């Protein structure tokens, strides 16, 4: 299972280290970050909620199989670059 969007994958890459590289840790880190979002940060809240939902449906083994290393050479495919 890897139906994460490009943006969700980037978010997971950022919080993977803070979460100790384990699914439960990343869920905790994202949940904590979500609590600090300002009311006008709807886009980030929606992105975080979507990533948390997908993380909640996957197993630890599926999470461990994710390639959560940022690829700074690749642009967002939605922008056709």
Secondary structure, DSSP 8 states (H G I E B T S, - for coil): -----HHHHHHHHHHHHHTTTSHHHHHHHHHHHHTT--TT-HHHHHHHHHHHHHHHHS-HHHHHTS-----TT---GGGT-
